[in-house]
Amino acid sequence: MYSMNVTINGDFSEVIEKIKEELKNEGFGVLTEINVKQTLKNKLGVEKNPYIILGACNPALANRALTAEPDIGVLLPCNVVVRQEDNNDITVAIMDPQAAMGIIDNPEVTAVANEASEKLRRVKAKLES
C-alpha cells in the first residue's frame, strides 16, 4: 500500500483542523493546501465532493532526506488527502513515506522514511480514536 487510510465521521472543516493539529504534534507543518473540488469546478466545470490535499512537511526529516539524496524533493512533501464520500463519511489517506521512498537505495533515506512513517502512523491512530 502507498497510503494509510482512515474513515471518520464529522464536519469536513473540523476534520481538516484535527489533522493539522495531529500533524503539528508530530513535527509536521502544512506547506500547501490544494482544494481539488474548487480547482476542478473552476477549470473543468466538474462538480465533486470536497477533496483537499495537504502537503505536510517535517523540516528536520526533510533536511536529513535532502542531505542524503538531493533529488528526494520530487517525493516531498508527505501528502494527506481528505475527501468526503457520497455517504458523507470522510476518508483520510496519508502517504506512506516507506512506499514512496522505498525506491531509493540509500540507508539514510530508508531511516528517514521509517521515522516519517512512524510519525504518520501515530497521526492516523489519533484520528481513529
N, C-alpha and C positions, 0 to 999 in steps of 0.2 A: 504493500500500500504506500502511496505517496502522501496521504493525508490522514490525520486523526480527526474523526468526526464525533460530534455530539449533537443530540436534538434537545431543544429547550422550548418550554412554553413561556410566553411572556410578551411584553411590549418590545418591539423591534429596537427602538432607540435606547431603551433601558438595557437590553442585552448587549448592545454595542458598548455602552458605557461600562458595563460589568466586565466585558472582555478587555477593554483598555485598562481598567483598574487591575485586573489579574495579570495582564502582561507587564504592567509597571511594577507589580510586586516581584516579578521575576527578572527585572532589569531591562525590559524591553520598552522602547518608545514607539509610537506610531508615526512613521515618517510621511506616509501617504494614506489618503482615504479616497478611493475611487467609487463613485456612485454609478454602478453599471446600469441600473434601471434608468436613471436620468440620461446617461450618455446614449443608450440605445434609443430612447424616446426622441432625444434631440437630433441624433444623426440619421436614424432609420425610420422614425415614426412607429417603433415597435413598443408595445406595452408588455412589461414584465413585472413580476413580483419584486419587492425590494431585494436588492442584491448589492452588497458593499464588499470591496476588497480593502483590507487594512494591510499596509506594508509595515511590518513590525521589525525593529532592529534592536539588538542588544549591542551597544557600541563596543564593549570590551571583547565580546566574542567576534564581532565583525572585524575588529582590528587584528586579532590573532589570526583569523582566517585570511585576511588580506596580506598580512605579513608572510604567511606561509605560501600563499598562492595568489599573486596579484590579480589574476583574471577571475577570481572567485566571485567578483561583483556581479557577474552575469547570473549568479544563482541567489543573489541577495536582493531585497530583504526577505524575511520569512513571511509569506503571505498568509493571511487569515481571511477566509471567505465567510460572510454572514448573509444567509439568504432565507427569505420567507417562503415556505412551501404553500401549496394551494390550500392545505387544511389549516393554515396559519401557524403551524409549528415553525420554529426557527432552527435551521441547520447551521452549525458552525463547523467549518472544515479548516483545520490548521495544518499547514505544510509540515511534513516530516523532514527535517534537515538531513537525517541519516539517508533517506531515499534520494534527496536532491544532490547531496554532496558525496554520496557513495560512489559516484562515477569517477571521482578524483583519487588517484593513488598517491596519497600523501598522509602520513601518520598524524601530523598536526591538524590537518583539515578533518580527519576522522575524529580526532579527540574533540575538536570544536563542535562538530556535528552531533556527537554523542551528548555533549553537555547541553547544547541548544535543545536537543530532543527531550532530554530530561526535564528541562525548564518548561517546555511547551506541553509536555505530558502533565505536569503539575497544573498548568493553566486549565487544560482540559478537565482534569479531575475536579478542580474548583468549580468549573461551570456545571459539572454533573451533579454536584452536591447542593 
